[in-house]
């Protein structure tokens, strides 16, 4: 059983966009709502995936792991910043 759909998303589209979406939905035998929601969710998942995923070639991976393996160094400006009281405290 799918979760209840208790929220609405409103959007405006041009006639040509509506026609395009309607045709694509028909080809996939979905309602326009199903098609738009499925497409929007796929796009949202992709956007969020891109934020959490690092893609590197061999050279980039070597540089990345070397940076992680390096000893930490003190940056005086950052040390001062971290020692300041936060404005919301």
KELOGU-725493 format. One line per 5 residues: number of its first residue (from 1); for each residue x, z, y of N, C-alpha, C, O, CB. Coordinates in Angstrom, 3 decimals. Glycine has a CB too. Layout:
// KELOGU-725493
NUM> X/Z/Y/X/Z/Y/X/Z/Y/X/Z/Y/X/Z/Y  ...
This chain:
// KELOGU-725493
1> 0.846/0.000/-1.176/0.000/0.000/0.000/0.896/0.000/1.244/1.810/0.816/1.357/-0.965/1.227/-0.005  0.628/-0.910/2.165/1.446/-0.995/3.373/0.996/0.055/4.386/-0.165/0.462/4.399/1.364/-2.409/3.990  1.937/0.489/5.238/1.589/1.505/6.230/0.547/0.977/7.214/0.454/-0.227/7.456/2.843/1.965/6.986  -0.235/1.901/7.777/-1.277/1.519/8.731/-0.656/0.895/9.967/0.391/1.337/10.443/-2.133/2.736/9.122  -1.299/-0.118/10.473/-0.842/-0.777/11.698/-1.702/-0.245/12.839/-2.839/-0.672/13.039/-0.935/-2.357/11.588
6> -1.130/0.693/13.577/-1.900/1.357/14.625/-1.360/1.096/16.024/-1.707/1.805/16.968/-1.929/2.835/14.371  -0.524/0.096/16.159/0.072/-0.221/17.450/-0.065/-1.713/17.707/-0.045/-2.520/16.777/1.560/0.213/17.500  -0.206/-2.072/18.983/-0.352/-3.483/19.345/0.830/-3.918/20.196/1.401/-3.126/20.945/-1.682/-3.727/20.099  1.183/-5.180/20.069/2.203/-5.807/20.905/1.527/-7.006/21.576/0.993/-7.886/20.900/3.489/-6.243/20.058  1.555/-7.028/22.883/0.945/-8.125/23.621/2.038/-9.027/24.177/3.069/-8.541/24.642/0.040/-7.594/24.760
11> 1.818/-10.332/24.129/2.764/-11.254/24.737/2.040/-12.500/25.204/0.954/-12.834/24.728/3.884/-11.618/23.754  2.663/-13.169/26.136/2.113/-14.417/26.652/3.015/-15.561/26.189/4.234/-15.414/26.098/1.992/-14.384/28.219  2.391/-16.697/25.902/3.150/-17.856/25.434/2.565/-19.118/26.062/1.386/-19.164/26.415/3.128/-17.949/23.876  3.398/-20.127/26.194/2.911/-21.419/26.695/2.115/-22.100/25.580/2.167/-21.691/24.420/4.102/-22.332/27.176  1.399/-23.119/25.947/0.616/-23.870/24.956/1.524/-24.466/23.884/1.194/-24.447/22.698/-0.195/-24.989/25.642
16> 2.674/-24.996/24.312/3.574/-25.616/23.331/4.182/-24.560/22.396/4.379/-24.826/21.210/4.698/-26.396/24.052  4.475/-23.381/22.918/5.003/-22.301/22.070/3.943/-21.856/21.066/4.242/-21.629/19.894/5.465/-21.095/22.936  2.710/-21.734/21.534/1.611/-21.325/20.657/1.409/-22.346/19.540/1.223/-21.980/18.380/0.307/-21.154/21.464  1.447/-23.621/19.899/1.284/-24.684/18.899/2.408/-24.637/17.877/2.165/-24.733/16.674/1.245/-26.064/19.575  3.622/-24.491/18.350/4.780/-24.416/17.456/4.645/-23.242/16.487/4.851/-23.399/15.284/6.080/-24.284/18.271
21> 4.302/-22.077/17.009/4.164/-20.870/16.170/3.011/-21.039/15.187/3.137/-20.674/14.019/3.936/-19.609/17.050  1.896/-21.586/15.645/0.741/-21.794/14.764/1.103/-22.724/13.612/0.760/-22.455/12.460/-0.450/-22.371/15.557  1.804/-23.835/13.926/2.199/-24.789/12.880/3.137/-24.137/11.866/2.975/-24.317/10.659/2.876/-26.023/13.506  4.110/-23.386/12.355/5.049/-22.719/11.447/4.341/-21.685/10.586/4.629/-21.561/9.396/6.179/-22.054/12.237  3.417/-20.944/11.182/2.657/-19.946/10.420/1.835/-20.618/9.319/1.780/-20.131/8.190/1.732/-19.137/11.357
26> 1.201/-21.738/9.657/0.405/-22.473/8.664/1.267/-22.947/7.501/0.860/-22.849/6.344/-0.290/-23.674/9.317  2.457/-23.459/7.807/3.367/-23.945/6.764/3.732/-22.812/5.810/3.865/-23.029/4.606/4.646/-24.549/7.392  3.893/-21.610/6.346/4.240/-20.461/5.501/3.008/-19.721/4.985/3.122/-18.679/4.340/5.124/-19.498/6.274  1.837/-20.268/5.276/0.566/-19.670/4.840/0.425/-18.219/5.284/0.061/-17.333/4.510/0.443/-19.750/3.327  0.730/-18.016/6.561/0.604/-16.697/7.170/-0.282/-16.813/8.396/-0.439/-17.890/8.971/1.996/-16.110/7.542
31> -0.852/-15.697/8.782/-1.561/-15.689/10.060/-0.506/-15.739/11.161/0.669/-15.466/10.914/-2.493/-14.417/10.206  -0.923/-16.085/12.361/0.032/-16.105/13.473/0.608/-14.706/13.690/1.800/-14.561/13.961/-0.647/-16.620/14.773  -0.226/-13.689/13.572/0.257/-12.310/13.756/1.326/-11.963/12.726/2.372/-11.411/13.067/-0.913/-11.309/13.656  1.055/-12.291/11.461/2.041/-12.016/10.404/3.345/-12.758/10.675/4.433/-12.195/10.558/1.483/-12.416/9.021  3.214/-14.034/11.039/4.399/-14.857/11.285/5.224/-14.303/12.439/6.438/-14.143/12.317/3.995/-16.304/11.579
36> 4.568/-14.009/13.558/5.274/-13.501/14.732/5.898/-12.145/14.430/7.051/-11.907/14.789/4.321/-13.395/15.936  5.168/-11.261/13.784/5.696/-9.931/13.476/6.874/-10.014/12.503/7.887/-9.345/12.705/4.590/-9.042/12.890  6.751/-10.822/11.457/7.855/-10.994/10.505/9.097/-11.556/11.205/10.213/-11.086/10.984/7.429/-11.928/9.348  8.884/-12.571/12.054/10.002/-13.187/12.770/10.654/-12.204/13.733/11.880/-12.134/13.814/9.529/-14.422/13.531  9.843/-11.447/14.461/10.373/-10.467/15.414/11.145/-9.366/14.686/12.203/-8.944/15.154/9.229/-9.852/16.247
41> 10.634/-8.902/13.559/11.325/-7.852/12.792/12.649/-8.360/12.235/13.643/-7.635/12.259/10.435/-7.349/11.642  12.680/-9.605/11.729/13.935/-10.181/11.241/14.954/-10.274/12.367/16.128/-9.956/12.179/13.693/-11.570/10.629  14.503/-10.709/13.528/15.399/-10.831/14.679/15.894/-9.453/15.130/17.067/-9.302/15.473/14.684/-11.549/15.844  15.022/-8.462/15.133/15.407/-7.101/15.527/16.421/-6.521/14.544/17.405/-5.909/14.959/14.164/-6.188/15.608  16.192/-6.707/13.256/17.133/-6.211/12.250/18.493/-6.879/12.421/19.529/-6.225/12.303/16.591/-6.457/10.827
46> 18.489/-8.160/12.693/19.736/-8.891/12.889/20.485/-8.379/14.117/21.701/-8.193/14.073/19.457/-10.388/13.027  19.763/-8.155/15.203/20.391/-7.651/16.433/20.995/-6.271/16.200/22.100/-5.993/16.665/19.365/-7.593/17.584  20.287/-5.414/15.491/20.797/-4.066/15.217/21.944/-4.103/14.226/22.887/-3.322/14.350/19.682/-3.169/14.686  21.887/-4.992/13.245/22.973/-5.146/12.287/24.257/-5.550/12.997/25.341/-5.045/12.703/22.607/-6.181/11.219  24.105/-6.481/13.947/25.278/-6.948/14.696/25.931/-5.825/15.489/27.135/-5.872/15.736/24.885/-8.078/15.639
51> 25.165/-4.818/15.891/25.725/-3.694/16.640/26.543/-2.755/15.758/27.447/-2.079/16.249/24.615/-2.918/17.312  26.237/-2.706/14.462/26.913/-1.760/13.577/27.923/-2.408/12.654/28.530/-1.727/11.828/25.908/-1.029/12.760  28.112/-3.693/12.777/28.970/-4.409/11.857/30.163/-5.014/12.595/30.010/-5.637/13.645/28.180/-5.498/11.131  31.336/-4.820/12.033/32.543/-5.404/12.588/32.992/-6.509/11.641/33.206/-6.271/10.453/33.666/-4.327/12.791  33.131/-7.713/12.172/33.600/-8.832/11.352/34.967/-9.239/11.862/35.117/-9.624/13.022/32.600/-10.039/11.391
56> 35.955/-9.155/11.004/37.326/-9.467/11.386/37.970/-10.389/10.368/37.665/-10.328/9.177/38.146/-8.191/11.534  38.863/-11.243/10.847/39.674/-12.009/9.922/40.814/-11.104/9.448/40.886/-9.938/9.838/40.218/-13.325/10.591  41.688/-11.630/8.620/42.770/-10.810/8.054/43.645/-10.190/9.136/43.983/-9.008/9.075/43.633/-11.651/7.121  44.006/-10.995/10.121/44.869/-10.498/11.204/44.161/-9.402/12.015/44.747/-8.364/12.322/45.284/-11.663/12.137  42.908/-9.652/12.349/42.128/-8.664/13.094/41.975/-7.367/12.327/42.058/-6.281/12.902/40.763/-9.219/13.431
61> 41.747/-7.484/11.003/41.606/-6.286/10.161/42.924/-5.496/10.146/42.913/-4.267/10.215/41.191/-6.681/8.707  44.038/-6.196/10.057/45.340/-5.529/10.054/45.555/-4.788/11.373/46.035/-3.655/11.374/46.477/-6.552/9.818  45.204/-5.418/12.492/45.348/-4.764/13.795/44.418/-3.553/13.903/44.809/-2.510/14.425/45.054/-5.763/14.934  43.209/-3.695/13.414/42.227/-2.611/13.465/42.692/-1.409/12.650/42.649/-0.278/13.133/40.868/-3.098/12.953  43.137/-1.650/11.413/43.567/-0.538/10.567/44.859/0.090/11.104/45.058/1.298/10.980/43.770/-1.017/9.115
66> 45.735/-0.725/11.697/46.954/-0.175/12.301/46.597/0.752/13.458/47.210/1.807/13.620/47.884/-1.313/12.791  45.620/0.369/14.255/45.184/1.212/15.371/44.591/2.518/14.860/44.820/3.576/15.447/44.157/0.470/16.240  43.839/2.451/13.781/43.260/3.674/13.210/44.337/4.588/12.630/44.208/5.811/12.675/42.239/3.319/12.123  45.388/3.999/12.092/46.450/4.777/11.458/47.446/5.383/12.450/48.171/6.316/12.107/47.189/3.908/10.485  47.483/4.857/13.681/48.415/5.378/14.675/48.089/6.826/15.019/46.930/7.239/14.984/48.387/4.515/15.939
71> 49.131/7.592/15.352/48.930/8.962/15.814/48.194/8.939/17.146/48.378/8.034/17.960/50.283/9.710/15.946  47.363/9.944/17.350/46.632/10.059/18.613/47.617/10.378/19.730/48.651/11.007/19.503/45.523/11.152/18.524  47.280/9.935/20.942/48.129/10.263/22.077/47.265/10.887/23.158/46.076/10.586/23.270/48.872/9.007/22.612  47.863/11.745/23.941/47.141/12.406/25.021/47.090/11.465/26.221/48.107/10.916/26.645/47.813/13.763/25.401  45.903/11.295/26.748/45.699/10.512/27.968/45.289/11.530/29.035/44.166/12.034/29.007/44.595/9.352/27.776
76> 46.186/11.835/29.970/45.916/12.896/30.941/44.577/12.749/31.675/43.881/13.740/31.899/47.023/12.936/31.946  44.219/11.524/32.046/42.951/11.314/32.770/41.752/11.688/31.891/40.780/12.271/32.372/42.830/9.836/33.233  41.830/11.351/30.614/40.743/11.724/29.707/40.712/13.229/29.481/39.639/13.825/29.396/40.889/10.996/28.369  41.887/13.843/29.382/41.968/15.291/29.202/41.279/15.992/30.376/40.513/16.935/30.177/43.450/15.751/29.079  41.556/15.524/31.607/40.916/16.096/32.799/39.405/15.903/32.740/38.644/16.823/33.038/41.484/15.453/34.084
81> 38.982/14.723/32.359/37.555/14.434/32.287/36.856/15.356/31.294/35.790/15.895/31.592/37.327/12.976/31.901  37.445/15.539/30.120/36.826/16.382/29.103/36.834/17.852/29.496/36.020/18.625/28.991/37.534/16.203/27.777  37.725/18.249/30.377/37.779/19.631/30.824/36.781/19.929/31.937/36.526/21.094/32.239/39.167/19.959/31.290  36.207/18.881/32.556/35.201/19.067/33.605/33.875/19.497/33.002/33.541/19.150/31.869/35.019/17.776/34.417  33.136/20.255/33.782/31.794/20.667/33.357/30.854/19.469/33.502/30.896/18.762/34.510/31.278/21.894/34.200
86> 30.022/19.246/32.515/29.065/18.130/32.561/28.019/18.392/33.642/27.636/19.544/33.843/28.377/17.929/31.176  27.552/17.374/34.334/26.575/17.564/35.422/25.279/18.228/34.950/24.622/18.912/35.735/26.248/16.223/36.061  24.905/18.040/33.695/23.649/18.619/33.206/23.811/20.045/32.686/22.820/20.686/32.337/23.078/17.750/32.111  25.044/20.550/32.628/25.271/21.930/32.183/25.108/22.901/33.328/25.261/24.108/33.140/26.660/22.080/31.570
